[in-house]
Amino acid sequence: MMETESVPDTALVKALNYGGTFHQSFSSLDADVVLGAKDHTLFRIHSWTLKTTSGWFRSLFSMPQQNPLPNHPEVINLDEDSHTLESLLLMICGLPINPLTSYDEVDALLFAAEKYDMPGPMSLIRVLIMTPPLLDQPLRLYAAATRCGWEEEARHASAQSLALNIYAQEYQPILRKLHTGAVLDLMNLHRNRREGIRQRLNEQPFVTGSMTASCPRCRWKIDHHTWRELKYKVVMEMDVRPLGDTVVDVGLTAWPEATACWDARCPNTECTCVLYDKVETLRLIRDCIDGLPRTT
């Protein structure tokens, strides 16, 4: 018998004896278990459904039970609010589920599903967190995925987090909820991308070596200070946004440091050779960023 039967007047009267109101989707008199949410909403459901979908309830019902009054089972009071309990029961009953629109809902559901040992809801939540609007919150996704051991989702979230400055104050409450290993993995990913670009910009084929050098055409003494300033700007930008898109798409053409670098010429008035190949340098920096690690 489905839990969604309409509620007869007699059922509504009996609900008064429980000190609460039955949820309209879980009010069938055929159900032999009554669950109570912490806000006093009641849910009638079949014990068979609970036993086959929840390890916690399976263990509970295996214990000796008091004989309840006919058609009046005792209420099993739970810690969850009615919205969380409703979402959980819809999932295990195969009924249309509530859309998940926030990670506050996700976290409450995950906690309940873990507590009651319900693998079905866990698997549904795993699918739902990879859909909008939940997909655009990478740190909350990363927190949920690492907590549940969902490696693919955690890697996806870590890649999405590269668009964020995880050291910003606004993200500290989320990071504090992560276990130590997950935080270290994420911080190492962000740090390795910053240090990776720093190292590669100091290697061939980029300009390296001493503070001064010679013009490749006339051998006049030149100073690569504009290149050093641009490198520093690139590294600092990668520190706050390790994805690197603001470097290659905007920064290397619009930053004052970039303009100064591409305009740099040999100081010899008889030479005025352009010191840096803008097109080739942009290509090389883009390749370097594309070659950096993208996930934990």
Backbone as CSV, one residue per row, in Angstrom:
resi,resn,N_x,N_y,N_z,CA_x,CA_y,CA_z,C_x,C_y,C_z
1,MET,0.858,-1.185,0.000,0.000,0.000,0.000,0.896,1.236,0.000
2,MET,0.659,2.187,-0.897,1.476,3.393,-0.985,1.247,4.279,0.235
3,GLU,2.306,5.014,0.637,2.195,5.922,1.771,1.401,7.179,1.432
4,THR,0.964,7.333,0.186,0.335,8.579,-0.246,-1.177,8.507,-0.277
5,GLU,-1.795,7.543,0.410,-3.251,7.461,0.440,-3.839,8.704,1.096
6,SER,-5.027,9.076,0.687,-5.710,10.203,1.316,-6.045,9.871,2.762
7,VAL,-6.190,10.917,3.560,-6.382,10.733,4.997,-7.856,10.810,5.344
8,PRO,-8.440,9.736,5.854,-9.826,9.797,6.303,-9.945,10.688,7.529
9,ASP,-11.180,11.143,7.798,-11.410,11.980,8.972,-11.005,11.267,10.247
10,THR,-11.233,9.952,10.296,-10.865,9.209,11.503,-9.369,9.267,11.743
11,ALA,-8.582,9.276,10.658,-7.131,9.353,10.814,-6.722,10.703,11.389
12,LEU,-7.413,11.754,10.962,-7.095,13.072,11.482,-7.426,13.167,12.964
13,VAL,-8.497,12.548,13.361,-8.863,12.544,14.780,-7.820,11.799,15.591
14,LYS,-7.394,10.654,15.078,-6.395,9.877,15.806,-5.060,10.601,15.873
15,ALA,-4.781,11.453,14.870,-3.528,12.194,14.907,-3.453,13.093,16.123
16,LEU,-4.605,13.546,16.593,-4.615,14.402,17.767,-4.074,13.676,18.985
17,ASN,-4.278,12.379,19.043,-3.787,11.607,20.179,-2.265,11.526,20.206
18,TYR,-1.632,11.798,19.052,-0.176,11.742,18.980,0.472,13.087,19.327
19,GLY,-0.313,14.126,19.445,0.263,15.428,19.736,0.938,16.062,18.544
20,GLY,0.482,15.739,17.349,1.078,16.306,16.143,0.163,16.104,14.959
21,THR,0.625,16.521,13.781,-0.147,16.399,12.552,0.576,15.489,11.584
22,PHE,-0.177,14.595,10.955,0.431,13.695,9.983,0.735,14.429,8.677
23,HIS,1.886,14.115,8.122,2.237,14.624,6.799,1.285,14.013,5.783
24,GLN,0.793,14.828,4.842,-0.250,14.357,3.930,0.219,13.217,3.027
25,SER,1.514,13.130,2.750,2.006,12.045,1.898,2.327,10.782,2.683
26,PHE,2.309,10.877,4.004,2.641,9.725,4.844,1.608,9.635,5.969
27,SER,0.397,9.257,5.581,-0.696,9.220,6.559,-1.574,7.985,6.409
28,SER,-1.108,6.993,5.664,-1.918,5.802,5.433,-2.118,5.021,6.729
29,LEU,-3.378,4.648,7.009,-3.673,3.864,8.212,-3.135,2.451,8.115
30,ASP,-2.796,2.003,6.909,-2.220,0.669,6.758,-0.782,0.608,7.265
31,ALA,-0.115,1.740,7.326,1.277,1.754,7.773,1.346,1.438,9.260
32,ASP,2.382,0.699,9.645,2.460,0.215,11.028,3.522,0.915,11.867
33,VAL,4.139,1.960,11.330,5.149,2.710,12.078,4.823,4.197,11.968
34,VAL,4.995,4.913,13.067,4.836,6.370,13.059,6.166,6.992,13.479
35,LEU,6.705,7.826,12.599,7.934,8.557,12.896,7.574,10.003,13.209
36,GLY,8.249,10.569,14.198,7.982,11.949,14.588,9.185,12.839,14.346
37,ALA,8.983,13.925,13.584,10.042,14.909,13.387,10.136,15.802,14.613
38,LYS,11.232,16.529,14.735,11.421,17.349,15.939,10.471,18.537,15.993
39,ASP,9.849,18.869,14.840,8.849,19.940,14.858,7.433,19.377,14.960
40,HIS,7.325,18.107,15.397,6.051,17.450,15.732,5.224,17.026,14.515
41,THR,5.798,17.068,13.328,5.114,16.485,12.174,5.291,14.973,12.229
42,LEU,4.216,14.235,11.939,4.225,12.772,12.036,4.201,12.146,10.648
43,PHE,4.820,10.973,10.552,4.910,10.258,9.281,4.555,8.795,9.511
44,ARG,3.499,8.328,8.856,3.179,6.898,8.881,3.912,6.223,7.720
45,ILE,4.548,5.102,8.013,5.293,4.386,6.991,5.337,2.917,7.371
46,HIS,5.471,2.047,6.382,5.515,0.611,6.643,6.882,0.210,7.190
47,SER,6.867,-0.618,8.198,8.125,-1.084,8.785,8.956,-1.848,7.766
48,TRP,8.295,-2.536,6.839,9.035,-3.287,5.812,9.896,-2.342,4.978
49,THR,9.357,-1.170,4.651,10.123,-0.182,3.878,11.352,0.264,4.654
50,LEU,11.173,0.536,5.930,12.299,0.980,6.746,13.343,-0.121,6.910
51,LYS,12.883,-1.345,7.136,13.819,-2.448,7.360,14.639,-2.777,6.125
52,THR,14.054,-2.602,4.950,14.765,-2.969,3.718,15.627,-1.836,3.166
53,THR,15.498,-0.643,3.697,16.274,0.488,3.172,17.205,1.116,4.201
54,SER,17.101,0.692,5.455,17.883,1.322,6.519,18.460,0.280,7.457
55,GLY,19.781,0.262,7.579,20.416,-0.644,8.527,20.067,-0.305,9.957
56,TRP,19.895,0.993,10.240,19.577,1.425,11.597,18.202,0.911,12.014
57,PHE,17.204,1.081,11.155,15.856,0.611,11.490,15.784,-0.915,11.471
58,ARG,16.560,-1.541,10.609,16.583,-3.005,10.594,17.055,-3.534,11.941
59,SER,18.088,-2.905,12.493,18.569,-3.307,13.816,17.545,-2.983,14.892
60,LEU,16.904,-1.828,14.767,15.909,-1.429,15.764,14.757,-2.420,15.820
61,PHE,14.251,-2.808,14.658,13.085,-3.690,14.630,13.438,-5.148,14.918
62,SER,14.721,-5.453,14.965,15.117,-6.817,15.329,15.100,-7.018,16.843
63,MET,14.990,-5.923,17.588,14.927,-6.006,19.042,13.498,-6.309,19.483
64,PRO,13.337,-6.865,20.679,11.980,-7.124,21.189,11.187,-5.825,21.281
65,GLN,9.958,-5.859,20.802,9.115,-4.669,20.774,7.916,-4.846,21.702
66,GLN,7.496,-3.732,22.320,6.260,-3.769,23.093,5.079,-3.873,22.137
67,ASN,4.032,-4.547,22.582,2.839,-4.674,21.742,2.049,-3.372,21.784
68,PRO,1.977,-2.641,20.656,1.228,-1.381,20.648,-0.271,-1.633,20.624
69,LEU,-1.022,-0.600,20.909,-2.475,-0.697,20.792,-2.851,-0.901,19.334
70,PRO,-3.955,-1.590,19.058,-4.375,-1.799,17.667,-4.523,-0.468,16.927
71,ASN,-3.941,-0.422,15.737,-4.005,0.762,14.871,-3.461,2.030,15.537
72,HIS,-2.634,1.826,16.553,-2.089,3.003,17.247,-0.643,2.726,17.669
73,PRO,0.264,2.610,16.681,1.667,2.348,17.028,2.284,3.527,17.765
74,GLU,3.260,3.223,18.596,3.955,4.291,19.308,4.802,5.110,18.333
75,VAL,4.978,6.366,18.674,5.774,7.257,17.825,7.261,7.030,18.097
76,ILE,8.035,6.886,17.021,9.495,6.863,17.123,9.972,8.284,16.829
77,ASN,10.349,8.996,17.861,10.759,10.389,17.688,12.201,10.468,17.196
78,LEU,12.410,11.254,16.145,13.721,11.401,15.526,14.219,12.837,15.674
79,ASP,15.498,13.038,15.395,16.123,14.349,15.585,15.934,15.291,14.401
80,GLU,15.488,14.766,13.264,15.418,15.572,12.046,14.163,16.444,12.012
81,ASP,14.242,17.572,11.289,13.051,18.383,11.077,12.185,17.740,10.002
82,SER,10.982,18.256,9.836,10.022,17.610,8.938,10.472,17.651,7.480
83,HIS,11.140,18.725,7.065,11.574,18.813,5.665,12.633,17.760,5.364
84,THR,13.595,17.614,6.261,14.640,16.608,6.057,14.056,15.210,6.076
85,LEU,13.182,14.944,7.044,12.587,13.616,7.148,11.700,13.320,5.944
86,GLU,10.956,14.313,5.498,10.127,14.135,4.305,10.989,13.770,3.098
87,SER,12.071,14.514,2.875,12.948,14.248,1.732,13.543,12.852,1.813
88,LEU,13.931,12.445,3.003,14.525,11.128,3.190,13.513,10.020,2.901
89,LEU,12.310,10.162,3.416,11.286,9.129,3.232,10.800,9.069,1.787
90,LEU,10.712,10.206,1.119,10.347,10.189,-0.302,11.361,9.380,-1.103
91,MET,12.621,9.511,-0.741,13.672,8.785,-1.456,13.560,7.283,-1.256
92,ILE,13.355,6.849,-0.025,13.343,5.407,0.221,12.035,4.760,-0.212
93,CYS,10.991,5.571,-0.408,9.698,5.029,-0.840,9.530,5.052,-2.357
94,GLY,10.510,5.578,-3.065,10.404,5.629,-4.513,9.409,6.646,-5.015
95,LEU,9.125,7.670,-4.222,8.192,8.730,-4.608,8.960,9.908,-5.203
96,PRO,8.277,10.804,-5.930,8.965,11.987,-6.463,9.646,12.765,-5.341
97,ILE,10.907,13.062,-5.530,11.692,13.647,-4.442,11.680,15.171,-4.511
98,ASN,11.997,15.781,-3.384,12.113,17.237,-3.332,13.407,17.668,-4.016
99,PRO,13.371,18.733,-4.812,14.619,19.230,-5.401,15.535,19.773,-4.309
100,LEU,16.824,19.539,-4.464,17.797,20.072,-3.516,18.318,21.397,-4.056
101,THR,18.134,22.456,-3.300,18.500,23.788,-3.778,19.614,24.440,-2.976
102,SER,20.009,23.832,-1.862,21.079,24.423,-1.058,21.875,23.319,-0.383
103,TYR,23.118,23.655,-0.038,23.953,22.677,0.644,23.580,22.525,2.112
104,ASP,22.817,23.450,2.658,22.291,23.231,4.003,21.345,22.030,3.993
105,GLU,20.519,21.936,2.953,19.642,20.771,2.795,20.463,19.511,2.563
106,VAL,21.460,19.618,1.702,22.306,18.465,1.384,22.987,17.938,2.636
107,ASP,23.580,18.832,3.420,24.296,18.405,4.620,23.361,17.733,5.621
108,ALA,22.165,18.295,5.790,21.201,17.692,6.717,20.777,16.307,6.241
109,LEU,20.551,16.167,4.937,20.158,14.871,4.383,21.286,13.855,4.482
110,LEU,22.502,14.277,4.168,23.643,13.365,4.251,23.845,12.875,5.680
111,PHE,23.723,13.785,6.631,23.893,13.395,8.030,22.840,12.370,8.426
112,ALA,21.587,12.608,8.021,20.508,11.678,8.362,20.691,10.342,7.654
113,ALA,21.047,10.372,6.375,21.223,9.130,5.620,22.371,8.300,6.181
114,GLU,23.438,8.973,6.616,24.557,8.261,7.234,24.138,7.676,8.579
115,LYS,23.435,8.469,9.355,23.034,8.021,10.694,22.136,6.798,10.633
116,TYR,21.196,6.804,9.695,20.243,5.699,9.599,20.695,4.614,8.624
117,ASP,21.939,4.739,8.137,22.516,3.715,7.258,21.595,3.444,6.068
118,MET,21.364,4.493,5.278,20.481,4.415,4.109,21.291,4.646,2.834
119,PRO,21.800,3.590,2.213,22.622,3.769,1.006,21.853,4.323,-0.183
120,GLY,20.540,4.067,-0.245,19.748,4.575,-1.364,19.755,6.089,-1.446
121,PRO,19.334,6.786,-0.386,19.408,8.248,-0.400,20.818,8.783,-0.621
122,MET,21.818,8.095,-0.077,23.196,8.545,-0.293,23.534,8.557,-1.778
123,SER,23.127,7.506,-2.488,23.437,7.432,-3.920,22.675,8.486,-4.710
124,LEU,21.441,8.785,-4.302,20.674,9.832,-4.978,21.295,11.209,-4.745
125,ILE,21.705,11.467,-3.523,22.337,12.751,-3.212,23.632,12.901,-3.998
126,ARG,24.356,11.803,-4.147,25.619,11.849,-4.902,25.387,12.313,-6.334
127,VAL,24.291,11.880,-6.927,23.955,12.313,-8.288,23.502,13.767,-8.295
128,LEU,22.671,14.141,-7.334,22.066,15.470,-7.332,23.070,16.589,-7.089
129,ILE,24.129,16.332,-6.323,25.084,17.412,-6.055,25.910,17.771,-7.282
130,MET,25.836,16.949,-8.322,26.553,17.255,-9.555,25.650,17.947,-10.571
131,THR,24.542,18.516,-10.107,23.613,19.228,-10.985,23.390,20.641,-10.444
132,PRO,23.010,21.592,-11.327,22.680,22.943,-10.842,21.480,22.877,-9.904
133,PRO,21.376,23.765,-8.933,22.275,24.875,-8.622,23.407,24.512,-7.670
134,LEU,23.569,23.243,-7.342,24.577,22.833,-6.368,25.973,22.783,-6.966
135,LEU,26.058,22.661,-8.275,27.342,22.458,-8.935,28.218,23.702,-8.907
136,ASP,27.624,24.869,-8.691,28.408,26.102,-8.733,28.917,26.523,-7.355
137,GLN,28.944,25.584,-6.412,29.495,25.847,-5.081,30.589,24.820,-4.803
138,PRO,31.759,24.989,-5.423,32.776,23.931,-5.395,33.286,23.562,-4.012
139,LEU,33.395,24.524,-3.107,33.916,24.173,-1.787,32.905,23.378,-0.976
140,ARG,31.629,23.706,-1.090,30.603,22.906,-0.410,30.536,21.513,-1.033
141,LEU,30.656,21.447,-2.350,30.687,20.154,-3.035,31.898,19.348,-2.591
142,TYR,33.047,19.999,-2.504,34.272,19.321,-2.073,34.123,18.803,-0.648
143,ALA,33.507,19.604,0.211,33.307,19.181,1.602,32.433,17.937,1.672
144,ALA,31.326,17.940,0.938,30.426,16.786,0.953,31.097,15.562,0.344
145,ALA,31.804,15.752,-0.764,32.413,14.621,-1.469,33.538,13.987,-0.659
146,THR,34.388,14.801,-0.044,35.488,14.229,0.739,34.975,13.566,2.006
147,ARG,33.928,14.104,2.573,33.345,13.500,3.776,32.784,12.113,3.477
148,CYS,32.196,11.957,2.286,31.556,10.691,1.924,32.480,9.759,1.145
149,GLY,33.689,10.196,0.849,34.615,9.355,0.100,34.299,9.260,-1.380
150,TRP,33.659,10.289,-1.941,33.316,10.297,-3.370,34.467,10.943,-4.136
151,GLU,35.386,10.126,-4.629,36.636,10.638,-5.186,36.432,11.425,-6.480
152,GLU,35.603,10.918,-7.378,35.401,11.612,-8.652,34.796,12.996,-8.430
153,GLU,33.794,13.068,-7.560,33.165,14.350,-7.270,34.140,15.297,-6.564
154,ALA,34.988,14.743,-5.690,35.977,15.574,-4.994,36.989,16.155,-5.976
155,ARG,37.421,15.345,-6.937,38.365,15.855,-7.942,37.720,16.953,-8.785
156,HIS,36.465,16.731,-9.176,35.758,17.754,-9.954,35.651,19.055,-9.155
157,ALA,35.297,18.936,-7.893,35.155,20.131,-7.053,36.490,20.842,-6.871
158,SER,37.562,20.074,-6.715,38.876,20.703,-6.543,39.274,21.476,-7.791
159,ALA,38.940,20.940,-8.968,39.227,21.664,-10.213,38.407,22.947,-10.292
160,GLN,37.130,22.873,-9.889,36.283,24.065,-9.903,36.761,25.109,-8.893
161,SER,37.383,24.662,-7.821,37.832,25.594,-6.778,38.982,26.475,-7.239
162,LEU,39.607,26.135,-8.356,40.738,26.927,-8.838,40.320,28.335,-9.245
163,ALA,39.036,28.553,-9.418,38.541,29.899,-9.730,38.348,30.736,-8.469
164,LEU,38.636,30.150,-7.300,38.410,30.839,-6.027,39.727,31.120,-5.320
165,ASN,39.725,32.170,-4.530,40.817,32.413,-3.598,40.427,31.766,-2.274
166,ILE,40.865,30.535,-2.068,40.413,29.783,-0.895,40.934,30.371,0.412
167,TYR,41.881,31.304,0.319,42.407,31.929,1.530,41.559,33.120,1.966
168,ALA,40.569,33.488,1.164,39.696,34.609,1.515,38.889,34.270,2.763
169,GLN,38.594,35.284,3.548,37.900,35.084,4.818,36.546,34.415,4.635
170,GLU,35.864,34.706,3.544,34.509,34.179,3.345,34.476,32.656,3.249
171,TYR,35.602,32.029,2.892,35.618,30.578,2.732,36.154,29.840,3.960
172,GLN,36.614,30.579,4.954,37.197,29.927,6.121,36.210,29.026,6.870
173,PRO,34.936,29.437,7.051,34.004,28.534,7.754,33.836,27.182,7.060
174,ILE,33.850,27.174,5.729,33.717,25.903,5.005,34.965,25.059,5.187
175,LEU,36.140,25.672,5.044,37.392,24.922,5.154,37.567,24.329,6.547
176,ARG,37.064,25.007,7.568,37.196,24.498,8.930,36.406,23.208,9.145
177,LYS,35.411,22.970,8.300,34.601,21.765,8.434,35.241,20.551,7.760
178,LEU,36.262,20.775,6.948,36.908,19.672,6.243,37.863,18.938,7.171
179,HIS,38.055,17.651,6.901,39.071,16.944,7.674,40.456,17.363,7.181
180,THR,41.460,17.142,8.000,42.792,17.688,7.744,43.338,17.285,6.383
181,GLY,43.191,16.013,6.030,43.724,15.544,4.755,43.105,16.253,3.570
182,ALA,41.796,16.489,3.632,41.104,17.154,2.520,41.559,18.600,2.378
183,VAL,41.735,19.292,3.508,42.210,20.680,3.456,43.616,20.741,2.872
184,LEU,44.489,19.848,3.334,45.868,19.851,2.843,45.930,19.550,1.353
185,ASP,45.123,18.606,0.898,45.109,18.283,-0.535,44.700,19.498,-1.359
186,LEU,43.684,20.207,-0.894,43.202,21.373,-1.637,44.230,22.502,-1.610
187,MET,44.804,22.765,-0.461,45.802,23.828,-0.359,47.041,23.492,-1.174
188,ASN,47.425,22.220,-1.187,48.588,21.812,-1.979,48.333,21.992,-3.466
189,LEU,47.105,21.690,-3.916,46.775,21.893,-5.328,46.937,23.364,-5.703
190,HIS,46.383,24.252,-4.896,46.475,25.687,-5.185,47.926,26.172,-5.110
191,ARG,48.649,25.721,-4.101,50.047,26.143,-3.953,50.906,25.595,-5.088
192,ASN,50.687,24.344,-5.471,51.508,23.734,-6.522,51.317,24.426,-7.866
193,ARG,50.121,24.931,-8.123,49.917,25.663,-9.373,50.659,27.006,-9.338
194,ARG,50.611,27.672,-8.209,51.345,28.939,-8.094,52.846,28.722,-8.203
195,GLU,53.359,27.763,-7.438,54.795,27.516,-7.463,55.236,26.895,-8.787
196,GLY,54.337,26.151,-9.417,54.664,25.562,-10.713,54.891,26.623,-11.769
197,ILE,54.020,27.627,-11.819,54.200,28.686,-12.817,55.410,29.538,-12.470
198,ARG,55.668,29.740,-11.168,56.855,30.497,-10.769,58.126,29.804,-11.267
199,GLN,58.187,28.488,-11.064,59.373,27.739,-11.472,59.556,27.760,-12.990
200,ARG,58.469,27.570,-13.726,58.586,27.482,-15.178,58.940,28.822,-15.810
201,LEU,58.488,29.919,-15.213,58.833,31.234,-15.754,60.295,31.588,-15.515
202,ASN,60.950,30.845,-14.643,62.373,31.063,-14.380,63.252,30.066,-15.115
203,GLU,62.678,29.343,-16.044,63.423,28.356,-16.824,63.375,28.716,-18.301
204,GLN,64.283,28.115,-19.064,64.235,28.259,-20.519,62.914,27.701,-21.049
205,PRO,62.329,28.290,-22.081,62.895,29.318,-22.973,62.664,30.750,-22.516
206,PHE,62.162,30.956,-21.279,61.967,32.320,-20.804,63.309,32.936,-20.422
207,VAL,63.339,34.259,-20.332,64.553,34.974,-19.955,64.920,34.610,-18.525
208,THR,66.140,34.170,-18.315,66.613,33.780,-16.984,67.974,34.416,-16.756
209,GLY,68.551,34.118,-15.597,69.925,34.542,-15.368,70.035,35.805,-14.551
210,SER,71.062,36.577,-14.820,71.433,37.725,-13.997,70.471,38.892,-14.188
211,MET,70.681,39.919,-13.362,69.816,41.086,-13.406,69.989,41.867,-14.704
212,THR,71.167,41.798,-15.293,71.433,42.525,-16.536,71.829,41.554,-17.627
213,ALA,71.673,41.991,-18.861,72.016,41.157,-20.017,72.357,42.073,-21.187
214,SER,72.523,41.477,-22.351,72.883,42.244,-23.541,71.793,42.138,-24.584
215,CYS,71.603,43.190,-25.329,70.642,43.187,-26.429,71.054,42.128,-27.444
216,PRO,70.144,41.289,-27.882,70.509,40.231,-28.827,70.954,40.766,-30.191
217,ARG,70.651,42.035,-30.484,71.032,42.576,-31.792,72.333,43.374,-31.721
218,CYS,72.395,44.336,-30.784,73.560,45.230,-30.775,74.492,44.991,-29.596
219,ARG,74.136,44.099,-28.710,74.919,43.746,-27.518,74.988,44.889,-26.505
220,TRP,74.084,45.860,-26.617,74.015,46.944,-25.632,73.490,46.374,-24.312
221,LYS,73.964,46.934,-23.215,73.538,46.466,-21.899,72.060,46.787,-21.678
222,ILE,71.294,45.774,-21.276,69.864,45.962,-21.004,69.512,45.377,-19.641
223,ASP,68.368,45.787,-19.118,67.871,45.303,-17.820,66.480,44.704,-18.039
224,HIS,66.299,43.484,-17.570,65.018,42.784,-17.777,64.009,43.082,-16.663
225,HIS,64.031,44.291,-16.115,63.152,44.587,-14.976,61.670,44.510,-15.358
226,THR,61.315,44.865,-16.592,59.892,44.785,-16.973,59.415,43.333,-17.007
227,TRP,60.275,42.429,-17.432,59.924,41.008,-17.446,59.805,40.472,-16.027
228,ARG,60.720,40.883,-15.144,60.651,40.429,-13.756,59.366,40.910,-13.092
229,GLU,58.970,42.145,-13.370,57.735,42.676,-12.786,56.506,41.942,-13.324
230,LEU,56.528,41.589,-14.595,55.405,40.842,-15.164,55.344,39.437,-14.575
231,LYS,56.496,38.792,-14.423,56.510,37.457,-13.808,55.923,37.505,-12.401
232,TYR,56.316,38.506,-11.634,55.804,38.643,-10.268,54.291,38.820,-10.279
233,LYS,53.791,39.633,-11.202,52.349,39.855,-11.306,51.623,38.559,-11.658
234,VAL,52.187,37.774,-12.563,51.575,36.495,-12.947,51.487,35.567,-11.741
235,VAL,52.573,35.465,-10.993,52.604,34.568,-9.834,51.599,35.019,-8.778
236,MET,51.524,36.312,-8.528,50.578,36.825,-7.531,49.131,36.602,-7.969
237,GLU,48.869,36.727,-9.264,47.515,36.473,-9.758,47.164,34.993,-9.630
238,MET,48.124,34.124,-9.875,47.891,32.684,-9.720,47.676,32.314,-8.257
239,ASP,48.174,33.126,-7.352,47.973,32.854,-5.929,46.520,33.083,-5.530
240,VAL,45.880,34.114,-6.091,44.499,34.421,-5.712,43.478,33.759,-6.636
241,ARG,43.898,33.367,-7.837,43.001,32.671,-8.765,43.839,31.662,-9.549
242,PRO,44.080,30.491,-8.967,44.987,29.517,-9.574,44.529,28.948,-10.914
243,LEU,43.288,29.190,-11.291,42.821,28.695,-12.587,43.664,29.266,-13.715
244,GLY,44.087,30.505,-13.587,44.965,31.111,-14.580,44.263,31.792,-15.728
245,ASP,42.941,31.740,-15.769,42.221,32.352,-16.890,42.377,33.867,-16.915
246,THR,42.458,34.492,-15.744,42.623,35.944,-15.711,44.024,36.364,-16.130
247,VAL,44.955,35.435,-16.111,46.307,35.719,-16.596,46.334,35.719,-18.118
248,VAL,45.898,34.614,-18.716,46.052,34.461,-20.170,44.984,35.199,-20.960
249,ASP,43.785,35.353,-20.398,42.694,35.973,-21.154,42.669,37.493,-21.029
250,VAL,43.170,38.006,-19.916,43.089,39.449,-19.676,44.446,40.035,-19.308
251,GLY,45.052,39.466,-18.276,46.226,40.078,-17.678,47.377,40.329,-18.620
252,LEU,47.738,39.349,-19.426,48.922,39.472,-20.273,48.742,40.459,-21.417
253,THR,47.541,40.968,-21.576,47.320,42.008,-22.584,46.907,43.339,-21.968
254,ALA,46.334,43.320,-20.769,45.768,44.547,-20.197,46.521,45.095,-18.991
255,TRP,47.251,44.263,-18.267,47.963,44.761,-17.092,48.985,45.830,-17.482
256,PRO,49.189,46.839,-16.647,50.268,47.807,-16.901,51.633,47.130,-16.989
257,GLU,51.842,46.095,-16.162,53.118,45.374,-16.203,53.313,44.686,-17.547
258,ALA,52.210,44.164,-18.111,52.305,43.508,-19.414,52.584,44.522,-20.517
259,THR,51.882,45.638,-20.482,52.100,46.679,-21.496,53.543,47.163,-21.475
260,ALA,54.074,47.384,-20.262,55.463,47.836,-20.143,56.433,46.794,-20.688
261,CYS,56.131,45.533,-20.448,57.018,44.466,-20.919,57.019,44.388,-22.443
262,TRP,55.842,44.390,-23.050,55.778,44.255,-24.516,56.312,45.503,-25.225
263,ASP,56.302,46.652,-24.539,56.821,47.888,-25.135,58.314,48.077,-24.899
264,ALA,58.912,47.220,-24.083,60.326,47.379,-23.728,61.216,47.237,-24.965
265,ARG,62.181,48.148,-25.073,63.099,48.138,-26.212,64.532,48.351,-25.734
266,CYS,65.435,48.033,-26.590,66.848,48.270,-26.307,67.062,49.768,-26.108
267,PRO,67.793,50.172,-25.060,68.014,51.605,-24.810,68.939,52.275,-25.823
268,ASN,69.597,51.497,-26.629,70.468,52.058,-27.665,69.600,52.712,-28.741
269,THR,69.708,54.040,-28.885,68.857,54.763,-29.836,69.094,54.346,-31.275
270,GLU,70.234,53.757,-31.554,70.519,53.304,-32.910,69.986,51.893,-33.162
271,CYS,69.436,51.258,-32.096,68.929,49.874,-32.218,67.425,49.812,-31.960
272,THR,67.028,50.179,-30.724,65.619,50.131,-30.264,64.933,48.813,-30.608
273,CYS,65.665,47.734,-30.466,65.113,46.394,-30.739,64.062,46.034,-29.691
274,VAL,62.940,45.477,-30.125,61.932,44.973,-29.189,62.534,43.798,-28.424
275,LEU,62.453,43.856,-27.106,63.142,42.858,-26.282,62.378,41.543,-26.131
276,TYR,61.046,41.571,-26.211,60.273,40.359,-25.927,59.252,40.107,-27.029
277,ASP,59.158,38.866,-27.425,58.184,38.451,-28.442,56.847,38.202,-27.737
278,LYS,55.927,39.141,-27.873,54.657,39.059,-27.153,53.872,37.811,-27.524
279,VAL,53.691,37.545,-28.804,52.863,36.423,-29.244,53.433,35.101,-28.745
280,GLU,54.724,34.911,-28.907,55.344,33.654,-28.491,55.344,33.514,-26.970
281,THR,55.587,34.610,-26.265,55.593,34.543,-24.798,54.212,34.204,-24.260
282,LEU,53.170,34.805,-24.838,51.805,34.477,-24.421,51.505,33.007,-24.659
283,ARG,51.937,32.491,-25.783,51.694,31.073,-26.086,52.404,30.180,-25.079
284,LEU,53.637,30.511,-24.760,54.410,29.694,-23.827,53.810,29.728,-22.421
285,ILE,53.376,30.903,-21.984,52.770,30.997,-20.649,51.459,30.222,-20.605
286,ARG,50.667,30.322,-21.661,49.422,29.556,-21.716,49.710,28.054,-21.638
287,ASP,50.718,27.606,-22.373,51.083,26.186,-22.337,51.532,25.771,-20.938
288,CYS,52.274,26.643,-20.272,52.728,26.330,-18.912,51.545,26.174,-17.960
289,ILE,50.590,27.081,-18.049,49.414,27.011,-17.175,48.590,25.772,-17.493
290,ASP,48.442,25.458,-18.781,47.682,24.263,-19.166,48.342,22.986,-18.659
291,GLY,49.652,23.025,-18.448,50.365,21.835,-17.991,50.410,21.654,-16.488
292,LEU,49.853,22.590,-15.748,49.854,22.485,-14.285,48.800,21.483,-13.818
293,PRO,48.982,20.887,-12.625,47.968,19.953,-12.091,46.635,20.651,-11.903
294,ARG,45.542,19.944,-12.195,44.210,20.553,-12.150,43.316,19.992,-11.045
295,THR,43.655,18.858,-10.491,42.802,18.270,-9.456,43.658,17.722,-8.323
296,THR,43.007,17.468,-7.196,43.698,16.867,-6.055,44.013,15.417,-6.359
